[in-house]
Amino acid sequence: MRDVIQRIIATEAEAKQIVSAARAEAERIASDAQKEGQGIVARVRQEARREAEKVLEAATKDAEQEKQARLARAAAEIELQVRLDEASKQLVVAGVLRCVCGIGQRM
């Protein structure tokens, strides 16, 4: 009888060890999975940031090109509509320079 009790106690101790080892392994697996998940999230965020920067850069470039095209069309339209003789052109240039440069005297 004593032998049976000792085997039961040994079996219980072995079962506790197995459960403890299984818990430790489960915690390690969960920790590894969490670390891997964090790594994946970080990579996805970085990739999304790079993609957003590319989209923003392309949109900025397109906007700048559109702006330049509109300015060119407006300049062409103004040139078609406005005809100035040389004296008038000089007066306009002088006036613009005074305004832009803050010059108080006439050129």
Backbone bond lengths (Angstrom), bond angles and torsions (degrees), N, CA, C in turn:
res aa  C-N    CA-C-N  psi(-1)  N-CA   C-N-CA  omega(-1)  CA-C   N-CA-C  phi
1 M - - - 1.440 - - 1.529 110.79 -
2 R 1.320 113.10 -42.01 1.460 118.01 179.43 1.530 110.59 -60.12
3 D 1.303 116.85 -38.62 1.453 122.59 179.73 1.537 110.72 -63.44
4 V 1.297 117.12 -40.60 1.470 122.37 179.28 1.530 109.58 -65.14
5 I 1.321 116.98 -42.87 1.474 121.02 179.94 1.528 109.82 -64.25
6 Q 1.322 116.75 -41.61 1.464 119.72 179.37 1.533 110.61 -64.62
7 R 1.325 117.30 -38.66 1.477 120.14 177.33 1.531 110.99 -66.69
8 I 1.306 116.41 -38.34 1.476 120.12 177.79 1.526 109.20 -63.82
9 I 1.333 117.20 -45.78 1.466 121.47 179.27 1.524 109.88 -62.55
10 A 1.314 117.92 -42.99 1.470 121.99 178.74 1.527 110.48 -64.13
11 T 1.312 115.68 -40.64 1.473 120.28 179.38 1.522 109.99 -65.49
12 E 1.330 116.97 -41.89 1.469 120.57 177.67 1.532 110.58 -62.88
13 A 1.318 117.54 -42.04 1.470 121.63 179.04 1.524 109.67 -64.25
14 E 1.330 115.56 -41.95 1.465 119.53 178.25 1.535 110.63 -64.87
15 A 1.313 116.24 -39.88 1.469 120.41 178.53 1.528 110.08 -64.07
16 K 1.339 117.26 -41.28 1.467 120.45 177.75 1.525 110.40 -62.28
17 Q 1.334 116.67 -40.87 1.463 120.69 178.41 1.526 110.57 -63.77
18 I 1.301 116.90 -42.83 1.467 121.30 179.70 1.526 109.93 -63.16
19 V 1.333 116.02 -44.57 1.471 120.53 178.79 1.527 109.98 -63.17
20 S 1.333 116.55 -43.37 1.464 120.88 179.84 1.527 110.47 -63.06
21 A 1.319 117.23 -43.89 1.465 121.35 178.59 1.531 110.26 -64.88
22 A 1.320 116.40 -39.93 1.469 120.23 179.32 1.530 110.13 -64.90
23 R 1.323 116.92 -41.09 1.472 120.26 177.83 1.527 110.45 -63.40
24 A 1.328 116.65 -44.42 1.459 120.49 179.12 1.526 110.51 -61.78
25 E 1.329 116.86 -42.61 1.466 121.16 178.12 1.530 110.63 -64.46
26 A 1.313 117.13 -41.13 1.470 120.92 178.48 1.522 110.78 -63.60
27 E 1.322 116.77 -42.28 1.469 120.44 177.86 1.526 110.93 -64.27
28 R 1.344 117.24 -40.32 1.458 120.64 177.87 1.523 110.93 -64.00
29 I 1.322 116.62 -44.38 1.468 120.97 179.05 1.524 110.29 -62.69
30 A 1.324 116.44 -44.00 1.467 120.03 179.16 1.522 110.80 -63.63
31 S 1.324 116.98 -41.21 1.469 121.04 179.07 1.527 110.46 -64.41
32 D 1.329 116.66 -44.29 1.468 120.68 177.98 1.526 110.68 -62.27
33 A 1.320 116.86 -42.24 1.466 120.85 179.58 1.527 110.67 -64.24
34 Q 1.335 115.99 -40.13 1.459 119.68 179.03 1.527 110.67 -64.67
35 K 1.336 116.79 -43.53 1.469 120.80 178.21 1.522 110.35 -62.19
36 E 1.314 116.63 -44.12 1.463 120.53 179.25 1.530 110.50 -63.85
37 G 1.319 115.97 -41.15 1.463 119.87 177.31 1.518 112.04 -62.18
38 Q 1.318 116.75 -41.53 1.464 120.31 177.66 1.523 110.85 -64.12
39 G 1.319 116.23 -38.70 1.464 120.45 177.26 1.517 111.35 -63.47
40 I 1.314 116.32 -42.81 1.471 120.99 178.82 1.521 109.71 -63.33
41 V 1.321 116.93 -45.45 1.470 120.70 179.43 1.525 110.26 -60.29
42 A 1.329 116.70 -43.47 1.473 120.20 179.75 1.519 110.70 -62.62
43 R 1.343 117.31 -42.97 1.469 120.11 179.47 1.523 111.22 -65.49
44 V 1.317 116.85 -41.73 1.467 120.50 179.83 1.527 110.29 -64.84
45 R 1.328 116.88 -41.86 1.467 119.78 177.75 1.528 110.80 -62.23
46 Q 1.320 116.38 -43.92 1.463 120.30 -179.91 1.533 110.24 -63.57
47 E 1.312 116.62 -42.25 1.462 120.71 178.38 1.528 110.66 -64.26
48 A 1.319 116.97 -42.36 1.469 120.99 178.36 1.524 110.37 -63.89
49 R 1.322 117.13 -39.63 1.469 121.32 178.27 1.527 110.31 -63.05
50 R 1.342 116.24 -44.56 1.472 119.68 178.69 1.531 110.59 -62.53
51 E 1.323 116.23 -42.87 1.468 120.45 179.89 1.526 110.58 -64.16
52 A 1.320 116.63 -41.71 1.468 120.44 178.50 1.526 110.51 -63.55
53 E 1.322 116.99 -39.59 1.464 120.62 177.89 1.524 110.74 -63.81
54 K 1.337 116.94 -40.08 1.461 120.67 177.46 1.527 110.71 -62.88
55 V 1.330 116.18 -44.75 1.460 120.69 -179.92 1.523 110.08 -63.37
56 L 1.319 116.49 -44.42 1.461 120.78 179.16 1.524 110.95 -62.78
57 E 1.318 116.75 -42.67 1.459 120.79 179.14 1.528 110.91 -62.75
58 A 1.326 116.42 -43.60 1.468 120.17 179.23 1.525 110.82 -64.93
59 A 1.335 116.72 -41.94 1.467 120.19 179.23 1.519 111.01 -64.73
60 T 1.333 116.41 -40.21 1.473 120.56 178.44 1.527 110.03 -64.23
61 K 1.323 116.04 -42.81 1.464 120.14 179.00 1.530 110.22 -63.24
62 D 1.322 116.88 -44.81 1.468 120.53 178.39 1.523 111.49 -61.75
63 A 1.324 116.11 -42.18 1.464 120.20 179.29 1.524 110.76 -63.61
64 E 1.322 116.85 -40.85 1.469 120.60 179.26 1.526 110.38 -65.46
65 Q 1.330 116.49 -41.59 1.464 119.92 177.97 1.529 110.79 -63.92
66 E 1.326 116.47 -41.81 1.467 120.48 178.12 1.528 110.40 -63.36
67 K 1.319 116.22 -41.15 1.467 121.00 178.52 1.526 110.29 -61.18
68 Q 1.333 116.19 -47.06 1.463 120.11 180.00 1.535 111.03 -62.92
69 A 1.318 116.85 -40.06 1.468 120.39 178.87 1.525 110.47 -64.31
70 R 1.338 116.51 -42.98 1.474 119.77 179.14 1.527 110.97 -65.00
71 L 1.333 116.03 -41.37 1.471 119.34 177.58 1.526 110.76 -61.73
72 A 1.321 116.58 -41.87 1.464 120.34 179.73 1.527 110.46 -64.62
73 R 1.347 116.28 -42.24 1.474 119.27 178.29 1.525 110.77 -64.94
74 A 1.324 116.55 -41.03 1.469 120.28 179.78 1.522 110.34 -65.36
75 A 1.334 117.22 -41.93 1.460 120.64 178.97 1.526 110.40 -63.25
76 A 1.325 116.62 -42.35 1.465 120.06 178.70 1.524 110.58 -63.70
77 E 1.333 116.18 -41.57 1.470 120.53 178.86 1.527 110.96 -63.51
78 I 1.313 116.28 -43.12 1.468 120.34 179.06 1.521 110.06 -63.25
79 E 1.331 116.97 -43.76 1.457 119.91 179.11 1.523 111.85 -61.35
80 L 1.332 116.28 -35.55 1.459 119.45 178.62 1.529 111.91 -70.46
81 Q 1.315 116.24 -35.58 1.459 120.69 -174.62 1.524 112.92 -86.35
82 V 1.303 117.45 -30.21 1.460 120.28 -173.21 1.530 109.47 -109.71
83 R 1.305 115.21 124.07 1.465 121.26 176.16 1.518 107.49 -121.23
84 L 1.320 116.35 116.55 1.461 121.26 -179.17 1.523 109.90 -117.89
85 D 1.343 114.99 141.77 1.455 117.84 172.34 1.530 108.25 -77.97
86 E 1.321 117.55 171.22 1.452 121.76 -174.24 1.521 112.79 -61.27
87 A 1.314 119.06 -39.89 1.467 121.94 179.74 1.522 110.51 -64.63
88 S 1.319 117.37 -42.37 1.471 120.76 178.89 1.527 110.38 -64.88
89 K 1.327 116.92 -39.92 1.464 120.36 178.19 1.520 110.60 -60.26
90 Q 1.326 117.29 -43.03 1.460 121.30 -179.77 1.523 110.99 -63.28
91 L 1.333 116.63 -40.86 1.466 120.51 178.32 1.532 110.78 -64.13
92 V 1.326 116.33 -42.98 1.471 120.35 179.83 1.524 110.29 -64.14
93 V 1.327 117.09 -45.37 1.465 120.49 179.69 1.526 110.08 -61.33
94 A 1.307 117.47 -43.96 1.461 120.62 179.27 1.523 110.74 -62.19
95 G 1.309 117.04 -41.99 1.462 120.46 179.31 1.522 111.92 -64.33
96 V 1.307 116.70 -42.78 1.464 120.84 178.30 1.527 109.95 -63.20
97 L 1.321 117.13 -44.10 1.458 119.94 179.29 1.522 111.84 -62.18
98 R 1.336 116.08 -40.30 1.473 118.60 177.43 1.524 110.77 -61.37
99 C 1.318 116.07 -43.38 1.472 119.61 -179.41 1.529 111.74 -66.99
100 V 1.308 116.18 -45.71 1.461 120.42 -175.59 1.530 111.14 -72.23
101 C 1.292 116.83 -43.59 1.472 120.61 -175.40 1.522 112.81 -90.78
102 G 1.306 117.37 -10.11 1.467 120.59 -179.26 1.507 112.61 73.77
103 I 1.301 116.29 25.81 1.474 120.49 -179.64 1.522 108.83 -81.00
104 G 1.334 116.12 131.92 1.455 120.41 -176.62 1.517 113.53 -89.60
105 Q 1.312 119.15 -15.15 1.463 120.45 -176.36 1.507 110.85 -103.50
106 R 1.332 115.64 159.34 1.472 121.09 178.42 1.502 110.74 -79.57
107 M 1.294 115.78 151.21 1.460 121.08 177.06 1.498 110.04 -99.11
